[in-house]
Structures are given as structure tokens and as C-alpha cells.
Amino acid sequence: MEAFRRILVPTDFSEASARAIGVGADLACRYEAALTLAHVFDPVPYALPETFALTAADQQKLTAEYERRLAMAEQDARAAGAPRVETLLLQGTPAAKFMEYAKTGGFDLIVLASHSRSGWAEMLLGSVAEKVSRTAPCPVLIIRPTKKAVRPT
């Protein structure tokens, strides 16, 4: 097996993404690979009134919050043993931006979380994991969510 040298971990800051970061960090440690944690945000992902617009101050607040969360994710990845970690904040449609960056960044592996939506949620929201897995220029490792323990009644 060829060693991984550059690993991309897209994150949406969810619990599932935290698990993917842990797996990515573990692989980065094992292969002495560089780990890139990336978040893509679309500032207006929902239908809003025509008069609604993000102000420059709103945009700065969003950016600062995402950068803070990426810094926390970077700390977690380093604590999990990743030798080299960088973060990246992009703006646009998540699946498209991740693929654009993955193709130009020379990554050997993408590790990302799946939220395992189904039915209407999948149809309406789409699946970044599914789109990435279909179009990625390298292998993709999809981390499925853990099943919550169900207490017998």
C-alpha cells in the first residue's frame, strides 16, 4: 500500500465531523502525513427575503466564528497525534469547493463524515459525502455516525 502524504478532512463542526478529524489525525500520525482541516460555508444557504443581505460586519462575525472552530479542531487533531496540521476556510457550495481544493491540493486521501440522512432530508439537502465520494480525485474514507444506544423499554 502506498503511504498517504496529504490528507484532507472536510468539517462542518458536527459530532460526526469530530470523529472524522480523529480518524484523519490517527492516519496522519501513522503515515507522518500533513493533515488539512477544511470548512466551507455558504453565507446564504436558505431562501431568504429579497431584502435580506449579510452586512460586512455579519460576514466578519461568521468568518471569525468559523476560524475559531477550525482552531479548536486543529488543537484536537494535534492532541490526537497529527504531526502537521493546517486549516482552511472557504466560501461557496461545500461539495464543489471541497472537490476543487482536493484536485488542486494534491491530496492522497479524503476523510469525511456522513450524517446518514435518508428520505426527504437526503433529497432536499443532498449529501456532501455522496458527492465527494463520486467525484474525488483520490480515495475517500467515509466515517458513518455512531448509533446511539437505545434503552430497552
DSSP file (Angstrom, degrees, kcal/mol; ACC not computed):
  #  RESIDUE AA STRUCTURE BP1 BP2  ACC     N-H-->O    O-->H-N    N-H-->O    O-->H-N    TCO  KAPPA ALPHA  PHI   PSI    X-CA   Y-CA   Z-CA
    1    1 A M              0   0    0      0, 0.0     2,-0.2     0, 0.0     0, 0.0   0.000 360.0 360.0 360.0 136.5    0.0    0.0    0.0
    2    2 A E        -     0   0    0      1,-0.1     2,-0.1     0, 0.0     0, 0.0  -0.548 360.0-112.1 -75.7 140.1    1.2    3.4   -0.9
    3    3 A A        -     0   0    0     -2,-0.2     2,-0.4     1,-0.1    -1,-0.1  -0.411  24.1-120.2 -73.3 147.0    1.6    5.8    2.1
    4    4 A F        +     0   0    0      1,-0.1     3,-0.1    23,-0.1    -1,-0.1  -0.738  32.9 171.8 -84.4 133.7   -0.6    8.8    2.5
    5    5 A R        +     0   0    0     -2,-0.4    29,-2.8     1,-0.3     2,-0.4   0.671  68.8  32.7-112.1 -29.5    1.3   12.1    2.5
    6    6 A R  E     -a   34   0A   0     27,-0.2   102,-2.7   100,-0.1   103,-1.3  -0.980  66.6-173.4-135.8 121.6   -1.6   14.6    2.4
    7    7 A I  E     -ab  35 109A   0     27,-2.8    29,-3.0    -2,-0.4     2,-0.5  -0.955   8.3-156.9-120.0 130.0   -4.9   14.1    4.0
    8    8 A L  E     -ab  36 110A   0    101,-2.6   103,-2.6    -2,-0.5    29,-0.2  -0.907   7.4-173.8-106.0 129.6   -8.0   16.4    3.7
    9    9 A V  E     -a   37   0A   0     27,-3.1    29,-2.0    -2,-0.5     2,-0.2  -0.901  10.8-156.0-123.7 101.6  -10.7   16.3    6.3
   10   10 A P  E     -a   38   0A   0      0, 0.0   103,-0.4     0, 0.0     2,-0.4  -0.510  18.1-167.0 -69.3 143.6  -13.7   18.5    5.5
   11   11 A T        -     0   0    0     27,-2.9    29,-0.4    -2,-0.2    59,-0.0  -0.992  35.8-178.2-137.3 144.2  -15.6   19.5    8.6
   12   12 A D        -     0   0    0     -2,-0.4     3,-0.1    27,-0.1    -1,-0.1   0.166  59.9-110.3-115.7  12.0  -19.0   21.1    9.4
   13   13 A F  S    S+     0   0    0      1,-0.2     2,-0.1     2,-0.1    -2,-0.0   0.612  74.0 137.0  70.0  16.2  -18.1   21.1   13.2
   14   14 A S  S  > S-     0   0    0      1,-0.1     4,-1.9    99,-0.0    -1,-0.2  -0.332  72.6-104.2 -82.9 171.4  -20.6   18.4   14.0
   15   15 A E  H  > S+     0   0    0      1,-0.2     4,-1.7     2,-0.2     5,-0.1   0.888 124.3  53.6 -61.3 -39.5  -20.0   15.4   16.3
   16   16 A A  H  > S+     0   0    0      1,-0.2     4,-1.8     2,-0.2    -1,-0.2   0.900 107.6  50.0 -63.2 -40.4  -19.7   13.2   13.2
   17   17 A S  H  > S+     0   0    0      1,-0.2     4,-2.5     2,-0.2    -1,-0.2   0.856 104.7  57.8 -66.6 -34.5  -17.0   15.6   11.8
   18   18 A A  H  X S+     0   0    0     -4,-1.9     4,-2.0     1,-0.2    -1,-0.2   0.897 106.1  49.9 -61.5 -39.1  -15.1   15.5   15.1
   19   19 A R  H  X S+     0   0    0     -4,-1.7     4,-2.2     2,-0.2    -2,-0.2   0.910 109.4  51.0 -64.2 -41.6  -14.9   11.7   14.7
   20   20 A A  H  X S+     0   0    0     -4,-1.8     4,-2.9     1,-0.2    -2,-0.2   0.887 108.1  52.4 -63.8 -38.5  -13.6   12.1   11.1
   21   21 A I  H  X S+     0   0    0     -4,-2.5     4,-2.8     2,-0.2    -1,-0.2   0.907 108.3  51.5 -62.9 -41.0  -11.0   14.5   12.4
   22   22 A G  H  X S+     0   0    0     -4,-2.0     4,-2.2     2,-0.2    -2,-0.2   0.916 112.2  45.1 -61.5 -43.4   -9.9   11.9   14.9
   23   23 A V  H  X S+     0   0    0     -4,-2.2     4,-2.5     2,-0.2    -2,-0.2   0.921 114.0  49.7 -66.0 -44.0   -9.6    9.3   12.2
   24   24 A G  H  X S+     0   0    0     -4,-2.9     4,-2.6     1,-0.2    -2,-0.2   0.904 111.1  49.4 -60.9 -41.5   -7.7   11.7    9.9
   25   25 A A  H  X S+     0   0    0     -4,-2.8     4,-2.4     2,-0.2    -1,-0.2   0.902 110.0  51.2 -64.6 -41.4   -5.4   12.6   12.8
   26   26 A D  H  X S+     0   0    0     -4,-2.2     4,-2.5     2,-0.2    -2,-0.2   0.925 112.7  45.4 -61.8 -44.7   -4.7    9.0   13.5
   27   27 A L  H  X S+     0   0    0     -4,-2.5     4,-2.4     2,-0.2     6,-0.2   0.901 111.1  53.1 -65.7 -40.1   -3.9    8.3    9.9
   28   28 A A  H  X>S+     0   0    0     -4,-2.6     5,-2.0    -5,-0.2     4,-0.8   0.898 110.7  47.9 -61.3 -40.0   -1.7   11.4    9.7
   29   29 A C  H ><5S+     0   0    0     -4,-2.4     3,-0.5     3,-0.2    -2,-0.2   0.936 112.5  48.0 -64.7 -47.7    0.2   10.2   12.7
   30   30 A R  H 3<5S+     0   0    0     -4,-2.5    -2,-0.2     1,-0.2    -1,-0.2   0.868 123.7  31.7 -62.2 -38.3    0.7    6.7   11.3
   31   31 A Y  H 3<5S-     0   0    0     -4,-2.4    -1,-0.2    -5,-0.2    -2,-0.2   0.369 103.7-122.7-102.1   3.5    1.8    7.9    7.9
   32   32 A E  T <<5 +     0   0    0     -4,-0.8    -3,-0.2    -3,-0.5     2,-0.2   0.915  60.0 160.1  52.0  45.4    3.6   11.1    9.1
   33   33 A A      < -     0   0    0     -5,-2.0    51,-0.7    -6,-0.2     2,-0.3  -0.577  47.0-107.8 -97.9 157.0    1.2   12.9    6.7
   34   34 A A  E     -ac   6  84A   0    -29,-2.8   -27,-2.8    -2,-0.2     2,-0.5  -0.665  33.6-150.4 -79.6 139.7    0.1   16.5    6.5
   35   35 A L  E     -ac   7  85A   0     49,-2.9    51,-2.5    -2,-0.3     2,-0.5  -0.958   9.1-165.8-117.7 127.7   -3.5   17.0    7.6
   36   36 A T  E     -ac   8  86A   0    -29,-3.0   -27,-3.1    -2,-0.5     2,-0.6  -0.964   4.1-160.7-114.9 122.9   -5.7   19.8    6.3
   37   37 A L  E     -ac   9  87A   0     49,-2.7    51,-2.1    -2,-0.5     2,-0.4  -0.903  18.4-173.8-100.4 122.8   -8.9   20.6    8.1
   38   38 A A  E     -ac  10  88A   0    -29,-2.0   -27,-2.9    -2,-0.6     2,-0.4  -0.948  16.0-171.6-126.5 138.8  -11.3   22.5    5.8
   39   39 A H  E     - c   0  89A   0     49,-2.4    51,-2.9    -2,-0.4     2,-0.5  -0.993   6.3-164.0-125.2 134.4  -14.6   24.2    6.3
   40   40 A V  E     - c   0  90A   0     -2,-0.4     2,-0.4   -29,-0.4    51,-0.2  -0.969   9.0-170.5-116.0 130.2  -16.7   25.6    3.5
   41   41 A F  E     - c   0  91A   0     49,-2.4    51,-2.0    -2,-0.5     3,-0.0  -0.958  17.9-156.9-123.8 143.8  -19.5   27.9    4.3
   42   42 A D        -     0   0    0     -2,-0.4    49,-0.1    49,-0.2    51,-0.0  -0.959  16.0-150.4-111.7 109.4  -22.3   29.3    2.1
   43   43 A P  S    S+     0   0    0      0, 0.0    -1,-0.1     0, 0.0     3,-0.1   0.711  90.2  31.0 -61.8 -21.2  -23.4   32.5    3.7
   44   44 A V        +     0   0    0      1,-0.1     4,-0.1    -3,-0.0    -3,-0.0  -0.584  67.7 152.5-134.3  73.9  -26.9   32.3    2.4
   45   45 A P        +     0   0    0      0, 0.0     2,-0.3     0, 0.0    -1,-0.1   0.574  60.5  58.8 -81.0  -7.2  -27.8   28.6    2.1
   46   46 A Y  S    S-     0   0    0     -3,-0.1     2,-0.4     1,-0.0     0, 0.0  -0.821  97.2 -90.6-121.4 158.9  -31.5   29.1    2.6
   47   47 A A        +     0   0    0     -2,-0.3     3,-0.0     1,-0.0    -1,-0.0  -0.544  53.8 177.2 -67.7 121.7  -34.2   31.0    0.8
   48   48 A L        -     0   0    0     -2,-0.4    -4,-0.0    -4,-0.1    -1,-0.0  -0.839  38.1 -79.2-123.9 161.1  -34.4   34.4    2.5
   49   49 A P    >   -     0   0    0      0, 0.0     3,-2.0     0, 0.0    -1,-0.1  -0.250  44.2-114.7 -57.2 149.2  -36.4   37.5    1.8
   50   50 A E  T 3  S+     0   0    0      1,-0.3    -2,-0.0    -3,-0.0    -3,-0.0   0.795 115.1  57.6 -57.1 -29.8  -35.1   39.6   -1.1
   51   51 A T  T 3  S+     0   0    0      2,-0.0     2,-0.4     0, 0.0    -1,-0.3   0.571  84.5 102.1 -80.6  -7.8  -34.3   42.5    1.2
   52   52 A F    <   +     0   0    0     -3,-2.0     2,-0.3     2,-0.0    -4,-0.1  -0.606  43.3 158.7 -80.9 132.9  -32.0   40.3    3.4
   53   53 A A        -     0   0    0     -2,-0.4     2,-0.4     0, 0.0    -2,-0.0  -0.987  42.3-113.5-149.1 143.8  -28.3   40.7    2.9
   54   54 A L        -     0   0    0     -2,-0.3     2,-0.1     4,-0.1   -10,-0.0  -0.639  33.8-138.9 -75.8 130.3  -25.3   39.9    5.1
   55   55 A T     >  -     0   0    0     -2,-0.4     4,-2.5     1,-0.1     5,-0.2  -0.380  25.7-105.8 -79.7 167.6  -23.5   43.1    6.1
   56   56 A A  H  > S+     0   0    0      1,-0.2     4,-2.2     2,-0.2     5,-0.1   0.879 124.3  52.3 -60.6 -37.4  -19.8   43.3    6.2
   57   57 A A  H  > S+     0   0    0      2,-0.2     4,-2.2     1,-0.2    -1,-0.2   0.905 108.6  49.5 -66.0 -41.1  -19.9   43.1   10.0
   58   58 A D  H  > S+     0   0    0      1,-0.2     4,-2.5     2,-0.2    -2,-0.2   0.927 110.8  50.5 -61.7 -44.7  -22.1   39.9    9.8
   59   59 A Q  H  X S+     0   0    0     -4,-2.5     4,-2.6     1,-0.2    -2,-0.2   0.892 109.9  50.2 -60.6 -41.3  -19.6   38.4    7.4
   60   60 A Q  H  X S+     0   0    0     -4,-2.2     4,-2.6     2,-0.2    -1,-0.2   0.891 109.8  50.6 -65.3 -39.9  -16.7   39.2    9.7
   61   61 A K  H  X S+     0   0    0     -4,-2.2     4,-2.3     2,-0.2    -2,-0.2   0.924 111.7  47.6 -64.1 -44.4  -18.6   37.6   12.6
   62   62 A L  H  X S+     0   0    0     -4,-2.5     4,-2.6     2,-0.2     5,-0.2   0.946 113.2  47.9 -59.7 -48.9  -19.2   34.5   10.7
   63   63 A T  H  X S+     0   0    0     -4,-2.6     4,-2.5     1,-0.2    -2,-0.2   0.916 111.5  50.0 -60.8 -44.6  -15.6   34.3    9.5
   64   64 A A  H  X S+     0   0    0     -4,-2.6     4,-2.1     2,-0.2    -1,-0.2   0.900 111.4  49.1 -61.8 -40.9  -14.3   34.8   13.0
   65   65 A E  H  X S+     0   0    0     -4,-2.3     4,-2.3     2,-0.2    -2,-0.2   0.922 112.4  47.1 -65.6 -44.2  -16.5   32.1   14.4
   66   66 A Y  H  X S+     0   0    0     -4,-2.6     4,-2.4     1,-0.2    -2,-0.2   0.892 112.0  50.5 -65.5 -38.8  -15.5   29.6   11.7
   67   67 A E  H  X S+     0   0    0     -4,-2.5     4,-2.3    -5,-0.2    -1,-0.2   0.889 109.6  51.4 -65.4 -38.0  -11.9   30.4   12.2
   68   68 A R  H  X S+     0   0    0     -4,-2.1     4,-1.9     2,-0.2    -2,-0.2   0.924 111.4  47.1 -62.9 -44.2  -12.3   29.9   16.0
   69   69 A R  H  X S+     0   0    0     -4,-2.3     4,-2.3     1,-0.2    -2,-0.2   0.885 111.0  51.4 -66.6 -38.4  -13.9   26.5   15.4
   70   70 A L  H  X S+     0   0    0     -4,-2.4     4,-2.5     2,-0.2    -1,-0.2   0.900 107.8  53.0 -64.2 -39.1  -11.2   25.5   13.0
   71   71 A A  H  X S+     0   0    0     -4,-2.3     4,-2.1     2,-0.2    -2,-0.2   0.897 109.8  48.5 -62.3 -40.0   -8.5   26.5   15.5
   72   72 A M  H  X S+     0   0    0     -4,-1.9     4,-2.1     2,-0.2    -2,-0.2   0.909 111.3  49.6 -65.4 -41.6  -10.2   24.2   18.1
   73   73 A A  H  X S+     0   0    0     -4,-2.3     4,-2.4     1,-0.2    -2,-0.2   0.881 108.8  53.5 -64.4 -37.6  -10.4   21.4   15.6
   74   74 A E  H  X S+     0   0    0     -4,-2.5     4,-2.5     2,-0.2    -1,-0.2   0.919 107.7  50.2 -62.6 -43.4   -6.7   21.9   14.8
   75   75 A Q  H  X S+     0   0    0     -4,-2.1     4,-2.5     1,-0.2    -2,-0.2   0.910 110.4  50.2 -60.2 -42.5   -5.9   21.6   18.6
   76   76 A D  H  X S+     0   0    0     -4,-2.1     4,-1.5     2,-0.2    -2,-0.2   0.907 110.7  49.1 -62.5 -42.4   -7.9   18.4   18.7
   77   77 A A  H  <>S+     0   0    0     -4,-2.4     5,-2.3     2,-0.2    -2,-0.2   0.901 112.3  47.6 -65.9 -41.1   -6.1   16.9   15.7
   78   78 A R  H ><5S+     0   0    0     -4,-2.5     3,-1.6     1,-0.2    -1,-0.2   0.910 110.1  52.5 -65.2 -41.4   -2.7   17.8   17.2
   79   79 A A  H 3<5S+     0   0    0     -4,-2.5    -1,-0.2     1,-0.3    -2,-0.2   0.809 105.2  56.4 -63.6 -28.9   -3.7   16.3   20.5
   80   80 A A  T 3<5S-     0   0    0     -4,-1.5    -1,-0.3    -5,-0.2    -2,-0.2   0.465 129.8 -95.4 -83.3  -1.2   -4.6   13.1   18.7
   81   81 A G  T < 5 +     0   0    0     -3,-1.6    -3,-0.2     1,-0.3    -2,-0.1   0.451  67.6 154.4 108.7   0.5   -1.1   12.9   17.2
   82   82 A A      < -     0   0    0     -5,-2.3    -1,-0.3     1,-0.2     3,-0.2  -0.470  31.4-154.6 -64.6 126.3   -1.2   14.6   13.8
   83   83 A P  S    S+     0   0    0      0, 0.0     2,-0.4     0, 0.0    -1,-0.2   0.854  77.7  24.0 -74.5 -34.7    2.3   15.9   13.1
   84   84 A R  E    S+c   34   0A   0    -51,-0.7   -49,-2.9     2,-0.0     2,-0.4  -0.980  71.1 175.9-135.9 121.4    1.4   18.7   10.7
   85   85 A V  E     +c   35   0A   0     -2,-0.4     2,-0.3   -51,-0.2   -49,-0.2  -0.985   3.9 175.0-130.1 133.1   -2.0   20.4   10.7
   86   86 A E  E     -c   36   0A   0    -51,-2.5   -49,-2.7    -2,-0.4     2,-0.3  -0.939  16.9-143.7-129.1 158.4   -3.2   23.3    8.7
   87   87 A T  E     -c   37   0A   0     -2,-0.3     2,-0.4   -51,-0.2   -49,-0.2  -0.869  10.3-167.8-121.7 156.1   -6.7   24.8    8.4
   88   88 A L  E     -c   38   0A   0    -51,-2.1   -49,-2.4    -2,-0.3     2,-0.5  -0.991   7.6-161.6-146.3 132.5   -8.6   26.3    5.5
   89   89 A L  E     +c   39   0A   0     -2,-0.4     2,-0.3   -51,-0.2   -49,-0.2  -0.972  19.3 176.6-117.0 120.5  -11.8   28.3    5.4
   90   90 A L  E     -c   40   0A   0    -51,-2.9   -49,-2.4    -2,-0.5     2,-0.4  -0.833  20.2-140.0-121.1 158.7  -13.5   28.5    2.0
   91   91 A Q  E     +c   41   0A   0     -2,-0.3     2,-0.3   -51,-0.2   -49,-0.2  -0.976  57.6  52.7-122.7 133.3  -16.7   30.1    0.8
   92   92 A G  S    S-     0   0    0    -51,-2.0     3,-0.1    -2,-0.4    -2,-0.1  -0.976  97.1 -16.6 147.7-158.1  -19.2   28.5   -1.6
   93   93 A T     >  -     0   0    0     -2,-0.3     4,-2.8     1,-0.1     5,-0.3  -0.728  63.5-134.9 -81.9 123.0  -21.0   25.3   -2.1
   94   94 A P  H  > S+     0   0    0      0, 0.0     4,-2.9     0, 0.0     5,-0.3   0.884  97.1  42.9 -51.0 -57.5  -19.4   22.7    0.1
   95   95 A A  H  > S+     0   0    0      1,-0.2     4,-2.2     2,-0.2     5,-0.2   0.917 117.9  46.7 -58.9 -44.2  -19.1   19.7   -2.2
   96   96 A A  H  > S+     0   0    0      2,-0.2     4,-2.4     1,-0.2    -1,-0.2   0.917 114.6  46.0 -65.0 -43.9  -17.9   21.8   -5.1
   97   97 A K  H  X S+     0   0    0     -4,-2.8     4,-2.6     2,-0.2     5,-0.2   0.901 111.4  51.8 -67.6 -40.5  -15.4   23.7   -3.1
   98   98 A F  H  X S+     0   0    0     -4,-2.9     4,-2.9    -5,-0.3    -1,-0.2   0.929 112.9  46.0 -60.8 -43.3  -14.0   20.6   -1.4
   99   99 A M  H  X S+     0   0    0     -4,-2.2     4,-2.4    -5,-0.3    -2,-0.2   0.905 111.1  51.5 -67.3 -41.2  -13.6   18.9   -4.8
  100  100 A E  H  X S+     0   0    0     -4,-2.4     4,-1.6     1,-0.2    -1,-0.2   0.937 115.5  42.2 -58.8 -46.9  -11.9   22.0   -6.3
  101  101 A Y  H  X S+     0   0    0     -4,-2.6     4,-2.1     1,-0.2    -2,-0.2   0.894 112.3  53.6 -69.2 -40.1   -9.5   22.2   -3.4
  102  102 A A  H  X>S+     0   0    0     -4,-2.9     5,-1.1    -5,-0.2     4,-0.6   0.891 109.6  49.1 -61.7 -39.1   -8.9   18.4   -3.4
  103  103 A K  H  <5S+     0   0    0     -4,-2.4     3,-0.3     1,-0.2    -1,-0.2   0.874 118.7  37.1 -70.0 -37.5   -8.0   18.4   -7.1
  104  104 A T  H  <5S+     0   0    0     -4,-1.6    -1,-0.2    -5,-0.2    -2,-0.2   0.687 110.1  63.0 -87.5 -17.9   -5.6   21.3   -6.8
  105  105 A G  H  <5S-     0   0    0     -4,-2.1    -1,-0.2    -5,-0.2    -2,-0.2   0.520  98.2-126.2 -89.1  -5.4   -4.1   20.4   -3.4
  106  106 A G  T  <5 +     0   0    0     -4,-0.6     2,-0.2    -3,-0.3    -3,-0.1   0.887  42.3 177.5  66.4  39.7   -2.6   17.0   -4.3
  107  107 A F      < -     0   0    0     -5,-1.1  -100,-0.2    -6,-0.1    -1,-0.2  -0.503  27.8-162.1 -80.5 146.3   -4.3   15.0   -1.6
  108  108 A D  S    S+     0   0    0   -102,-2.7     2,-0.3     1,-0.3  -101,-0.2   0.614  76.7  16.0 -95.7 -18.7   -3.8   11.3   -1.3
  109  109 A L  E     -b    7   0A   0   -103,-1.3  -101,-2.6    29,-0.2     2,-0.4  -0.989  57.3-153.8-157.5 142.5   -6.9   10.7    0.9
  110  110 A I  E     -bd   8 140A   0     29,-2.0    31,-3.3    -2,-0.3     2,-0.5  -0.991  12.3-169.0-118.4 129.2  -10.1   12.5    2.0
  111  111 A V  E     + d   0 141A   0   -103,-2.6     2,-0.3    -2,-0.4    31,-0.2  -0.975  20.7 158.6-117.3 118.1  -11.7   11.5    5.3
  112  112 A L  E     - d   0 142A   0     29,-2.2    31,-2.9    -2,-0.5     2,-0.2  -0.974  35.8-112.5-143.4 158.9  -15.2   12.9    5.9
  113  113 A A  E     - d   0 143A   0   -103,-0.4     2,-0.4    -2,-0.3    31,-0.2  -0.549  17.9-150.4 -87.9 149.1  -18.2   12.3    7.9
  114  114 A S        -     0   0    0     29,-2.5    13,-0.0    -2,-0.2    28,-0.0  -0.954   5.9-158.5-113.1 139.2  -21.6   11.1    6.7
  115  115 A H        -     0   0    0     -2,-0.4    -1,-0.1    29,-0.1    29,-0.1   0.485  31.9-134.9 -93.4  -3.6  -24.7   12.2    8.6
  116  116 A S        +     0   0    0      1,-0.1     2,-0.1     6,-0.0     6,-0.1   0.876  37.3 173.7  52.3  45.9  -26.6    9.3    7.1
  117  117 A R        -     0   0    0      9,-0.1     2,-0.3     4,-0.1    -1,-0.1  -0.431   5.9-175.5 -73.2 158.5  -29.7   11.3    6.2
  118  118 A S    >>  +     0   0    0     -2,-0.1     3,-1.0     4,-0.0     4,-0.5  -0.940  39.4   9.6-146.9 170.9  -32.3    9.5    4.2
  119  119 A G  H 3> S-     0   0    0     -2,-0.3     4,-2.2     1,-0.2     5,-0.2  -0.310 124.8  -3.3  63.4-134.0  -35.6   10.1    2.6
  120  120 A W  H 3> S+     0   0    0      1,-0.2     4,-3.1     2,-0.2     5,-0.3   0.873 132.5  56.9 -63.1 -39.8  -36.7   13.7    2.2
  121  121 A A  H <> S+     0   0    0     -3,-1.0     4,-2.6     1,-0.2     5,-0.4   0.916 110.4  45.0 -60.1 -42.0  -33.8   15.1    4.1
  122  122 A E  H  X S+     0   0    0     -4,-0.5     4,-2.2     3,-0.2    -1,-0.2   0.922 114.9  47.8 -66.1 -43.7  -31.4   13.5    1.7
  123  123 A M  H  < S+     0   0    0     -4,-2.2    -2,-0.2     1,-0.2    -1,-0.2   0.905 119.9  37.4 -65.8 -41.7  -33.4   14.6   -1.3
  124  124 A L  H  < S+     0   0    0     -4,-3.1    -2,-0.2    -5,-0.2    -1,-0.2   0.892 128.4  31.0 -78.6 -40.8  -33.7   18.2   -0.2
  125  125 A L  H  < S-     0   0    0     -4,-2.6    -3,-0.2    -5,-0.3    -2,-0.2   0.721  94.8-148.4 -92.9 -23.2  -30.3   18.7    1.4
  126  126 A G     <  -     0   0    0     -4,-2.2     2,-0.5    -5,-0.4    -1,-0.1  -0.136  23.6 -87.9  75.5 176.9  -28.2   16.4   -0.8
  127  127 A S     >  -     0   0    0      1,-0.2     4,-2.4    -4,-0.1     5,-0.2  -0.951  23.7-166.8-132.2 114.4  -25.2   14.7    0.6
  128  128 A V  H  > S+     0   0    0     -2,-0.5     4,-3.0     1,-0.2     5,-0.2   0.923  95.6  52.9 -61.3 -43.4  -21.8   16.3    0.6
  129  129 A A  H  > S+     0   0    0      1,-0.2     4,-2.6     2,-0.2    -1,-0.2   0.910 110.0  47.5 -59.6 -42.9  -20.2   12.9    1.4
  130  130 A E  H  > S+     0   0    0      2,-0.2     4,-1.6     1,-0.2    -1,-0.2   0.925 114.1  46.1 -65.9 -44.3  -22.0   11.2   -1.5
  131  131 A K  H  X S+     0   0    0     -4,-2.4     4,-1.5     1,-0.2    -2,-0.2   0.912 114.3  48.1 -64.7 -42.6  -21.0   13.9   -4.0
  132  132 A V  H  X S+     0   0    0     -4,-3.0     4,-1.6     1,-0.2     3,-0.3   0.926 109.7  52.2 -63.6 -44.3  -17.4   13.9   -2.8
  133  133 A S  H  < S+     0   0    0     -4,-2.6    -1,-0.2    -5,-0.2    -2,-0.2   0.831 111.3  48.0 -63.8 -31.0  -17.2   10.1   -3.0
  134  134 A R  H  < S+     0   0    0     -4,-1.6    -1,-0.2    -5,-0.2    -2,-0.2   0.800 124.1  28.0 -77.5 -28.8  -18.4   10.2   -6.6
  135  135 A T  H  < S+     0   0    0     -4,-1.5    -2,-0.2    -3,-0.3    -1,-0.2   0.385  84.4 128.3-117.9   2.8  -16.1   12.9   -7.8
  136  136 A A     <  -     0   0    0     -4,-1.6     4,-0.1     1,-0.1   -37,-0.1  -0.288  53.2-143.1 -66.6 144.7  -13.0   12.8   -5.7
  137  137 A P  S    S+     0   0    0      0, 0.0    -1,-0.1     0, 0.0     3,-0.0   0.391  85.4  29.3 -84.8   3.8   -9.5   12.6   -7.3
  138  138 A C  S    S-     0   0    0      1,-0.0   -29,-0.2   -28,-0.0   -30,-0.1  -0.889 106.4 -58.2-149.8 174.2   -8.3   10.3   -4.6
  139  139 A P        -     0   0    0      0, 0.0   -29,-2.0     0, 0.0     2,-0.4  -0.267  48.5-149.4 -60.1 149.3   -9.6    7.6   -2.2
  140  140 A V  E     -d  110   0A   0    -31,-0.2     2,-0.6    -7,-0.1   -29,-0.2  -0.987   7.4-160.4-125.4 129.5  -12.4    8.7    0.2
  141  141 A L  E     -d  111   0A   0    -31,-3.3   -29,-2.2    -2,-0.4     2,-0.6  -0.949  13.0-157.9-108.9 115.1  -12.9    7.3    3.7
  142  142 A I  E     -d  112   0A   0     -2,-0.6     2,-0.7   -31,-0.2   -29,-0.2  -0.833   3.4-151.6 -99.9 124.8  -16.4    8.0    4.9
  143  143 A I  E     -d  113   0A   0    -31,-2.9   -29,-2.5    -2,-0.6  -123,-0.1  -0.845  13.9-148.3 -97.4 114.9  -17.0    7.9    8.6
  144  144 A R        -     0   0    0     -2,-0.7   -29,-0.1   -31,-0.2     3,-0.1  -0.467  26.2 -97.7 -80.4 152.9  -20.5    6.9    9.5
  145  145 A P        -     0   0    0      0, 0.0     2,-0.2     0, 0.0    -1,-0.1  -0.339  40.4-107.5 -67.9 152.0  -22.2    8.3   12.6
  146  146 A T        -     0   0    0      1,-0.1     2,-0.4    -3,-0.1  -130,-0.0  -0.531  33.3-114.0 -76.5 147.3  -22.2    6.1   15.7
  147  147 A K        -     0   0    0     -2,-0.2     2,-0.2    -3,-0.1    -1,-0.1  -0.681  29.7-121.5 -81.9 133.3  -25.5    4.6   16.6
  148  148 A K        -     0   0    0     -2,-0.4     2,-0.2     1,-0.1    -1,-0.1  -0.517  33.0-103.5 -71.6 139.4  -26.9    6.0   19.8
  149  149 A A        -     0   0    0     -2,-0.2     2,-0.6     1,-0.1    -1,-0.1  -0.451  34.0-143.4 -63.2 132.1  -27.5    3.3   22.4
  150  150 A V        -     0   0    0     -2,-0.2    -1,-0.1    -3,-0.0    -3,-0.0  -0.884   8.2-137.4-102.9 124.6  -31.2    2.6   22.6
  151  151 A R        -     0   0    0     -2,-0.6    -2,-0.0     1,-0.1     0, 0.0  -0.666  24.4-117.7 -81.9 126.9  -32.5    1.8   26.0
  152  152 A P              0   0    0      0, 0.0    -1,-0.1     0, 0.0     0, 0.0  -0.338 360.0 360.0 -62.5 145.2  -35.0   -1.1   26.1
  153  153 A T              0   0    0      0, 0.0    -2,-0.0     0, 0.0     0, 0.0   0.446 360.0 360.0 -95.9 360.0  -38.5   -0.2   27.2
